[in-house]
Amino acid sequence: MLQKSFNHQKLKQQAVNYKGGSCEICGYKENLNALEFHHLNSLEKEFTISSKMRSLKSIKKELDKTALLCCICHRDVHAGLIPFYLEQVGNNLDIYFEEEEQE
């Protein structure tokens, strides 16, 4: 089990390095376990990166569909708290949050 965990961490480090090494929003890079892969277009997602970590080659195509985010920015994106962060769906850009109604 320890060996599997070590190999998973090693592969995750390679994947993080491949995606630039730090959160694309805030630049956080201190803790590898706090970095996550966010799919930019949920319609193109074939699998969750962590579930298929066997080799960098086997996940590169899926990594190319993601942004590297720290866990806080990732949650903020899904909560709609980062308005400039867009999800591309087809040829349209959809914002993660609904705009506030104008009074």
N, C-alpha and C positions, 0 to 999 in steps of 0.2 A: 504494500500500500504506500509506503514511504517513497519507493522508487517511482510509482505512478504520479504521486503528487509532485515530486521533483521534476519529472519529465513534463508535466502539465505546466508548471511554473516556467520552465525553460522555454517551452513553446510559446507561452503567453508573452514572455519577454521578447521573443523574436517577432511575434505579431505586433506588439506595441511599438517596437523599433521600426517595423515595416510601415506603420501608420504615422510615424513622426516622433514618437516617444513621449508626447505630452498631450494633455487635454487641448483640443482645438479651440475651445472657448476661453478658458482661463489660464492655460499653460501649466497646470498642476502636473507634476511628474514624480513626486516623492515616494508614493506607495503603489507598487505594481497592482496590488489587489484592489485598489480604489479606481483603477482605470477600466473602462468598459467600451464595448463596441456598439454604437447606435446605428441601426439601419436607417439610411436616408429615405428610402422608398420602401415602405412596408409591403407593398405589392410584389416587390422583387425578392423579398427575403426567402431563401430556400431552407435555411436552418440557422439555429442559434450557434454562434461561433464556438462557445465553450463546450457544446455537446459533441462537436466533431473534431476536436483538437487531436489529430494524429501526427500531422506533419504540416509545416508551413505551406508546402506546395498544395496540400489538400484543402486549405482554407483561403488561399490567396484570392481566388475569384470572389468569395463571399466577403472577405475583408475590403475589397475594392468598392463594395456597396455600403460601407460604413464610415462613420466619423468616430474618431477616438475621443471619448469624453470621460472626465472624472465622474464619480458616482453622483456628486452633488449637481453638477451641470446637467447630467443625464436626466436626473429626476426633475430638475427645473424645466428642461425642454419638454418633457412629457406633461408637466403641469401647466405649460403655457406661460411660464414666467420669463422666458427669453424670447421676446417678440421678433428679434432679427434672425432667429434660427428657423429655417423653413424646411419642410419636407417636400421633396419633389415627387409628384405622382403623375406619371405619364409626362405630358408636356405642360401641365399646370403646376403652380406652386400653391400649396395649401399651408396656411399658418396654423400652428398648433393650438391657437386660442381664438376665441371669438372676440371681435373688437367690442369695446364698450360702446353702449348706445350713446349717441350724442343727445344732449338735453337742449 
